[in-house]
Amino acid sequence: MSDSNEGGPVSCATPIDVAILADYWAAALPASEEAAVETHLLECDRCGARLRDVIALAEALRTVAREGRLRMVVSETFLRQAAQDGVRIRQYAPPAGGRVACTVAAEDDILVGRLAADVSGARRIDLSVCNERGIEQIRLPDIPVRAGMREVIYQESSPFIKAAPSFTLRARLLAVDDEGGERLLGEYTFNHTRTLPPDR
């Protein structure tokens, strides 16, 4: 596609959705769809520029995520790559309906909870993070559901936990239907004990 008179790429009549560009960059598209995206990108400077923006944003988010600063749901692939890059990961896996004693050390970079659950039949899953009384503090909505999925991996903010006093956190996985009704898939209790000195 040729440049516009101002020297930039002309507009695209059929722009590729940003989510599809992100999946393309992550090699998460089916082969047939990936081929169609590649063909379009070879012909479209505008979508090529948007892909470069997606890549820059993805790399920035990956950097922040690997610093353990974000509360987010991560994948096994993300953890495996982080470990290969030398990131220090502390993991806990309480059973559904159970609890686990946990802490974080100064040298830990990423802190995750593995939340095992049967998500078959769920069209939408939310993660509700609650205090010890069960009052929701934050919600991570619309977690992608994949075939064969057996757990949700929740990354807590390492800087937040390192600075926090001892406390109890409850995580709830919820199946949400089209009308907004919720079904509990599993509740997981984390009893955090602060082990770092107050100035850490």
N, C-alpha and C positions, 0 to 999 in steps of 0.2 A: 504494500500500500504506500502510495507516495506521500511526501510531506505536504503540509498546507503552505500557503503563501508566507506565513509568519515563520516558517522554518521548523515547526513542530509537527507531530503526527496528526493526520486528519481524524475526524471523529469516526467511530465504528458503528455501522448500522445494526450489528448483532453482537454487542459486547459480551464477553464471557463473565459470568458471575464471579465475584471475588472468592466465594466459598469454593467454587470449582477450581479457580486458579490456585488456591491454597492446597486443595487436595492433589492437584497436578504436581505442585512442587514437592509435596510429601510422598509422591508416588502411591497415592491411595485411590486412584481412579481405575475402573475396569479398563482392560487393554483397548477395547473399541473406543471408549470415550476419550482415553488418553491420546489415541491416534488423531481423533477429530480435533482435540484441543491443540495438538502440535501443528497440524495443518493450518489451523486458523492463525496461530502465533507466527508462523512463517510468512503469512501474508498481511498481518495486521500490526503495524507499529504501535498503535494506540494500546492494544491489549498487551503487547510486549512491554510497554512502559508500565502498565498496571501490574503485570507480573513482577517486574523489578521492584515495585513498591511493596507488593505482598512479600517478596523475599526479604527485603530490608526489615519490614515489620516483624516477620517470623523470626529472623535472626535476633532482633532486639528483644523480643519476648522470650526466646530461648535462653538468652543470656540472663535475663532477670529471673526466669524460672530456675535456672541452674544455680543461681545464688540463693535459692530457697526463700525468696521474699514473697511469693504469691501463694494465696490460698486457691488451689485449683485441682481439677481432676487431671491426672496424667496417665500415660500409657506405659505398658511394659517396655515397649521400644524406647520410649524416652528415658526410663530408668536404666535400661541396659546401656544406652549410648552415654548417659551421664556417668555411669560407673566406669566405662571404658576411658572416659576423659579424665578420670581421677577424682570425680566428685564423691564425697563421702556421704553415704545414705544410711539413715537409721530407719528401720521398718518395724511396725507392730501389726499383728493380725488377730484381733479378738474375734471369737466366733459370734455369729448372729445371736443376739440376746445375752452376750457375755461381756466381760470387762477385762481390761489388761492394765497392769501397772506399767507406767512408761516415764521416760525422762529424755533429756537431750544433753549431749556433751558439747564442750566448746569447739571441738574439731568437727562436729557434724555439719554438713552443708545442707542436706535435704532431710526432711522428716515426713514420713508417709505412713498412712494407715491403710491396710488392705482389708476391704469390706466385702467379705464373701456373701453372695446372695443368689437366689434363683430368680433371674430376671425374665424367664421365659413368659411370653405373653404380654410383657410390658411394652407399651408404645412410647411412653415417656417416663424418664426417671429423674427425680430431683434428689439432691443431697441437702438435708437440713442439719445444720450444725447448731447445737443447743447447749445451754449451760446445764449445770447439774440438776436444776429443777425442771429441766425439759423445755425451757422457754427458748424459742428459736432466736439465734443471734444473726446468722447469715444463712442464705440459701443459694446453692449452685443449681440452677434449673436446667432442664432439658439435656441431661447427659446422654451422649450418643449411645444407642443400644446396638450391639453387634451380635451376629450369629455366634453361638457358643460362648458368649460372655458369662463368666462365673464370678467376677468380682469388680468392684470399683476401687481404684487406687486414688486416695485423697492425699494431696500434699498440703500440709499445714505450713504456715509461715514460720520458718526457723528463727528469724530475728524476734518475732513476737513471742514465741515459746521460750526462747532463751532469756527474755526479759521478764517473763510472767512468773508470778508466785505459784505455789502448788495449787492445783485446781482440778476439777472434774469436767470433762467435755463429753457430750453425748452426740453421736452422729447417727442420723436416721436416713435410710434409703427408702424413698417413697415412689411407688408407681402412681402416676397421675393420668386419669382418663380424660377424654375429650371434654367432659363437663366440669373438669376441675376436681373431681373426687379423688381422694388419696387412699392408697392401700399400703400399709407398712410392709416392706420387704425384709427389713432387719434394723435392729438398733444395737449400737456398739458403744460401750462406755470406756473412756480413756481416763485413768486416774494418774494425772501428771504430778510428779514430785520434782520440785526444783532442786538441782544439784550444783548449779553454778553460783559462785559468790555474787552478792548484790550488784557489784560494779561491772559484771559481764553482760 
